[in-house]
Structures are given as structure tokens and as C-alpha cells.
Amino acid sequence: MNKSHEVEYCNLELRFERRQIQNLIRDLIQEGYSLYWSETEVQFLISIRTGRKLVKLKFQRMKDSYKMVGDYLIRDERLSELLEKLINDSRGHAVVKRMKDRQIVIESIMFGEIIRLVEVSGMEHRIIYQKKPLVTMEEMIKAFQSKRAEERAQVLRYELDYELSVLYEALEAVDEAAVLSSKAKLGELRLEMLQLEL
């Protein structure tokens, strides 16, 4: 065990199937850890001995799955590697703080991917990496200022009125092909109205 190694896992949001927890137990046993586990109706608990310390991983039972809960301070390098593999495999969310030589590196992880990496040294901090958002602030402002949806809504109402009159005429003429075609077109218009939140 590396004495200087210390990793804190906070704000965990990991969801698992039972098989993934069983795979974790198998991996821990293969790595040579002494452990035991217990299960109740509300949670699954894995207790792992690392030197003199006992680390308890808690999995809260959801309907057909489990959710890892709690904050964990891990001082064992192999165990922290297994925990990170678990975060990655489950595409989970977490804040990981690595303490090393009076320095803290903080990783923000979403969907198993690092989105932000910050280095803290004393009072100073610097952003090492930050994933660019999929939508920029400028794009959001343009979207809010756009009148395209309002203009389309007015045209959509006219198209809807027209298609309803087409459907009425098809029903009057007992033209089943025209009725089906008109109903399909009305379905498309309805979907577009839902997307525009009309």
C-alpha cells in the first residue's frame, strides 16, 4: 500500500445492476483483498479490509438496480483504481479529490468522463482541463432571441386548419385512402406542435 496515496470520492451517483456488484466482488477477491458482504431489503454492503482500515461500500437498492451512496476516503491505490473502473463502467457521476504532496487535484466526472480538472495548491487553483459544453452560451442566447418558433407556430395553425378541412371532405366522400393520408399528415403536425410546446 502506498502511504502517500489518498483519494476522496464525493457526490457519487452510480447506478448498477446486481451483476456489476458481483463483478466488483470478484475483482476485489482476485486482487487479494479480504472482504465480506451482506444484503438487506434496502442495501447491499461490501466491507473491504485495507491494512488496518475497513472500507464499507454501500449500495442502496432501487427497484431493479442499485445506487452507490456515501463519500469515501480511500488510501489504497489498487482499491481506488477499482473504484474508478466502477465509475467509468457504470458511466456514473462523481467528484474525485486526489491529495498528493500538499496539492489537491479535483476531477469532476459526468457519465464516466472527466469534464473538469482543477489543481489546488495552497490558496491558488488553476483549471487544467475543462470540457467544452455541447451548446455554447452564444447559441443559447440566439435560440432565446429567435422568432422562428413563433413564426412557424402561426403557419402550423393554418396548415392544421387546412388539413382538418381535407379530412372532413375525405370523410364526406368516404375516401378511405384520403382519410388515412390526412390522418397521417395531422399526426405529423401534432408532433411538431408538441415539439414547439403549443
Disulfide bonds with the S-S distance in Angstrom:
none
